[in-house]
């Protein structure tokens, strides 16, 4: 595990691998908030659709999201539990990619057949999940207006 005071980039350079437990809900249901340690490795070359890069935004925030579209000079990324794309993620922002994660004592590689199948399903369902989220929000607004 990583010491909180040591920058992730330095740990990765020093050890060649970075293991930490991410927080947040953006990668649920694959990764649960502060429950599933992830194993990150350095990036070599261009990433592919479905890869999960670890990158640093311009505001200093670290992000672990899946690549949904590969562009000539950037990537469009989105968390598995999100519907809005983050466009313009460049190779310069990315310093690691997820090699796998732990659920209890079991390690799951991103190359495992069941994990690859899960990733394809999440990527394909994003437009439908977005449409459903927009419909739910519209329904909530409509019901809120009707209350006396």
VEXPANU-243028 format. One record per residue: residue in one letter; x, y, z of N, C-alpha, C in turn. Coordinates in steps of 0.001 Angstrom, whole numbers, padded with zeros to 6 digits, always signed. Atoms other than C-alpha are relative to their C-alpha. Layout:
<nodes>
AXYZXYZXYZ
...
</nodes>
This chain:
<nodes>
X+000835-001184+000000+000000+000000+000000+000878+001245+000000
X-000725-001246+000138+001037+003585-000546-000160+000871+001234
X+000095-000997-001068+001877+006114+002149-000726+001205-000568
X+000800-001129+000474-000567+009000+001876+000864+001216-000305
X-000830-001189+000180+002273+011535+002051+000878-000089-001257
X-000847+000165+001177+004144+010102-000940-000832+000123-001268
X+000761-000124+001242+002931+011223-004402-000034-001334-000758
X+000181+001258+000719+001574+008341-006454+001058-000199-001086
X-000968+000105+001092+003915+009110-009346+001368-000483+000501
X-001302+000377-000563+006995+008766-007124+000021-001454+000430
X+000084+001398-000430+005847+005451-005649+000071-000918-001212
X+000005+000805+001223+005214+004091-009131+001388-000059-000626
X-001367-000030+000555+008653+005199-010372+000955-000848+000832
X-000909+000687-000906+010405+003794-007323-000227-001513+000010
X+000322+001414-000158+008585+000436-007134-000396-000721-001281
X+000447+000625+001247+007412-000145-010702-001437-000480+000050
X+001401+000371-000173+003943-000833-009339-000569+000867+001127
X+000673-000803-001020+001413+001085-007250-001260-000739+000411
X+001202+000646-000523-001200-000547-005028-000630+000955+001001
X+000717-000854-000943-003803+001591-003299-001489-000288-000097
X+001443+000223-000039-007476+001564-002389-000712+001305-000303
X+000655-001256+000374-009440+004227-004246-001323+000209+000728
X+001285-000366-000581-012426+006050-002817-000918+000534-001082
X+000966-000546+000947-015557+007295-004508-000869-001084-000616
X+000965+000936+000569-018407+005718-006412+000057-000067-001524
X+000013-000091+001461-017467+006469-010027+000301-001311-000706
X-000319+001274+000648-016135+002967-010743-000818-001170+000559
X+000889+001072-000456-018890+001018-008977-000768-000531-001194
X-000088+001023-001026-019953-001747-009196+001328-000772-000001
X-001266+000732+000050-016465-002964-010179+000837+000257+001245
X-000804-000385-001167-014619-001048-007436-000899+000685+001011
X+000826-000570-001059-016324-000295-004153+000823+000982+000832
X-000620-001087-000758-015545+002816-002098+000861-000534+001149
X-000984+000387-001023-012402+002137-000012-000023-001492+000355
X+000053+001440-000278-012857-001657-000328+000936-000822-000873
X-000737+000831+000952-010956-002876-003396+001339+000615-000375
X-001316-000490+000424-007204-002330-003673+000190-000238-001504
X-000300+000133+001425-006135-001721-007274+001511-000072-000191
X-001411+000117+000352-002807-002619-008855+000198+000797-001280
X-000283-000862+001145-001447+000040-011203+001425-000232-000466
X-001322+000177+000602+001471-000328-013589+000271+001187-000918
X-000321-001116+000898+003345+002237-015701-000598-000220-001390
X+000540+000055+001356+001911+003056-019112+001156-000068-000990
X-000978+000083+001094+003922+001994-022140-000777+000076-001302
X+000701-000173+001275+002603+003324-025437-001421+000501+000180
X+001380-000472+000000-000921+004295-026365-000913-001022+000665
X+000978+000861-000649-003837+002923-024400-001125-000333-000977
X+001085+000464+000861-006856+001123-025867-001349+000257+000664
X+001368-000095-000507-010609+001394-025496-000183-001104+001034
X+000222+000969-001065-011573-000323-022249+001075+000012+001071
X-001042-000122-001022-008262+000347-020468-000467+000973+001082
X+000352-000878-001124-008521+002046-017062+001250+000749+000437
X-001187-000771-000369-005880+004779-016801-000174+000705+001343
X-000053-000804-001222-004879+006545-013597+000679+001296-000414
X-000538-001269+000482-004380+010209-014386-000277+001125+000980
X+000107-001166-000866-004057+013596-012789-000564+001161-000808
X+000623-001152+000658-006370+016441-013784+000826+001253+000269
X-000743-001252-000160-005094+020006-014092-000193+000611+001391
X+000228-000528-001359-006618+020800-010672+000682-000849+001073
X-000728+000847-000937-004453+018065-009084-000749-001233+000462
X+000802+001157-000411-007254+015526-008624+000421-001244-000773
X-000322+001283+000622-006357+011888-009309-001290-000712-000384
X+001204+000633+000525-008844+009907-011393+000344-001374-000571
X-000117+001350+000541-009276+006240-012268-001308-000287-000738
X+001196+000184+000822-011776+005952-015155+000335-000809-001238
X-000165+000849+001181-012305+003732-018189+000015+000831-001285
X-000046-000654+001313-011393+004819-021738-001135-000538-000859
X+001098+000396+000876-014467+004799-023960+000287+000321-001458
X-000344-000359+001383-013017+006478-027033+001453+000438-000060
X-001388-000387+000236-009462+006778-028325-000006+000976-001168
X-000120-001018+001056-008816+009953-030315+001464+000107-000407
X-001366-000145+000515-005715+010999-032251+000960+000494+001078
X-000902-000599-000991-004289+013091-029408-000555-000006+001421
X+000587+000048-001348-006520+012312-026411-000941-001200+000130
X+000952+001064-000297-009011+009952-024806-001262+000606+000596
X+001235-000333-000703-012627+010214-023699-000194-001079+001053
X+000089+000947-001118-013043+008598-020281-001304+000189+000758
X+001208-000066-000817-015926+007812-017984+000083-001081+001060
X+000081+001010-001045-016373+006028-014673-001093-001000-000335
X+000993+001037+000287-018325+002766-014842-001374+000336+000568
X+001252-000374-000638-021001+004306-012606-000444+001399-000425
X+000326-001339+000479-021158+007573-014555-000512-000068-001425
X+000527-000025+001362-022735+008646-017816+000592+001126-000846
X-000548-001145+000730-020969+011906-018762+001470-000249-000312
X-001387+000194+000422-017750+011635-020771+000884+001143+000464
X-001037-001001-000247-014617+013442-019686+000899-000036-001226
X-000765-000042+001246-013030+014489-022960+001327+000702+000219
X-001267-000710-000035-009477+015608-023580+001017-000513+000990
X-001017+000591-000878-007545+013255-021296+001184-000370-000883
X-001166+000201+000862-004057+013309-022800+000989-000993+000599
X-001044+000915-000467-001130+010909-022589+000862+000653+001077
X-000815-000711-000986+000732+013589-020608-000624-000024+001389
X+000695+000030-001285-001912+013410-017850+000042-001389+000631
X+000082+001392-000449-001777+009597-017591+001380-000506+000380
X-001299+000564-000394+001007+007905-015650-000081-001461+000410
X+000130+001417-000350-000415+004471-014862-001297-000532-000577
X+001257+000624+000386-003079+001985-015860-000261-001175+000932
X+000372+001076-000907-004974-000574-013854+000342-001346-000629
X-000326+001359+000433-003588-004097-014146-000982-000993+000620
X+000952+000869-000664-006143-005571-011764-000420+000573+001337
X+000494-000438-001305-007843-005333-008390-000268-001221+000867
X+000279+001069-000962-008559-007365-005279-001430+000106+000500
X+001268+000144-000706-011905-008547-003951+000280-001006+001088
X-000435+000877-001084-011071-009955-000567+001420-000451-000289
X-001335+000546+000266-008065-012236-001110+000219-000327-001474
X-000100+000399+001406-008813-012881-004794+000415+001175-000887
X-000452-001013+000949-006951-010918-007486-000671-000243-001349
X+000609+000052+001329-008771-010136-010739+000842+000845-000951
X-000753-000723+001026-006638-009183-013735-000981+000642-000967
X+000859-000629+001004-008109-006757-016250-000051-000836-001277
X-000008+000886+001166-007264-009439-018812-000885-001227+000187
X+000897+001134-000230-009578-012034-017176-001227+000117-000901
X+001141+000014+000926-012396-013059-019512-001244+000648+000605
X+001210-000549-000615-015150-012171-017020+000105+001512+000221
X-000188-001442-000194-013666-008721-016328-000099+000725-001346
X+000116-000596+001342-013316-007982-020059-001454+000032-000460
X+001426+000050+000355-016947-009054-020567-000761+001092+000759
X+000620-001050-000807-018026-006768-017715+000289+001378-000615
X-000388-001302+000556-016096-003842-019250-000758+000281-001300
X+000743-000194+001259-017713-004356-022667-001463+000340+000284
X+001403-000281-000345-021184-004435-021076-000163+001420+000519
X+000104-001356-000552-020545-001224-019118+000187+001055-001081
X-000232-000979+001070-019192+000585-022183-001206+000077-000945
X+001150+000022+000911-022113-000520-024378-001249+000593+000642
X+001228-000441-000660-024745+000374-021766+000011+001475+000388
X-000075-001392-000444-023517+003930-021065-001065+000888-000635
X+001045-000879+000557-025865+005657-023574-001379-000275+000594
X+001303+000351-000575-028857+003766-022154-000070+000430+001455
X-000007-000447-001395-027827+004494-018589-000159+001507+000068
X+000131-001461+000046-027503+008179-019515-001447+000396-000276
X+001396-000301+000321-030972+008218-021078-000902-000268+001203
X+000796+000330-001192-032421+006527-017991+000212+001041+001094
X-000294-001008-001028-030684+009028-015681-000702+001322-000331
X+000675-001235+000409-032051+011974-017679-001512-000121+000189
X+001439+000216-000179-035561+010479-017628-000371+000057+001484
X+000266-000053-001447-035386+009966-013839+000044+001436+000520
X-000125-001392-000443-034232+013560-013340-001205+000824-000458
X+001172-000721+000506-037065+014895-015534-001248-000370+000799
X+001144+000454-000791-039608+012807-013626+000023+000618+001395
X-000122-000624-001324-038281+014108-010286-000405+001474-000049
X+000364-001420+000135-038580+017711-011504-001508+000166-000165
X+001446-000053+000248-042124+017066-012727-000773-000265+001291
X+000688+000335-001252-043180+015457-009440+000202+001101+001045
X-000267-001084-000956-041555+018270-007426-000904+001191-000270
X+000868-001131+000362-043595+020909-009346-001439-000268+000405
X+001389+000340-000294-046842+019042-008649-000322+000046+001482
X+000254-000018-001457-046426+019061-004862-000559+001349+000417
X+000604-001278-000458-048630+021662-003136+000838+000693+001043
</nodes>
